[in-house]
């Protein structure tokens, strides 16, 4: 059964290329699909150029969504987000 989980996170510092690479590698290890979304723009997290472009639009204090879709969406989300500042 496929699940969709999302979690809103707040940007507390500028995202770097190394952070984008880390997220991309995490996305490729998952059995689920990872997306990032902000202001109606949603990208697939397995492409480095898309991630870097997405992160260039973020400012400190902004928030965006991590969206995971797949059979293991909940466990995948917990692997992706342990260090992020989560919003309720």
C-alpha positions, 0 to 999 in steps of 0.5 A: 500500500502506498502512503504519502507523508509530508512534513513542514520544515523551517529554514534556519540557515542557508542550504549548501551544495553539500546539504543538497548532495546529502539530500539527493543521496538520501532520496536515491537510497529510499524505496519511496519518492522524495519531493520538496515543495514551496509556493506551488513549486514541487521538485523531485529530490533525486536531481542535484541541479533541481535541489540546488535551484530550489535551495537558492530560492530559500531564505532564512525563516522560510518554510517548505514541505518534504513530501515522501510517497511510497510503501515505506513513506513514514519510515523514510520520512524519519530517516530524512528529517532527524536534523531538520527544524520541524513545524507543526 
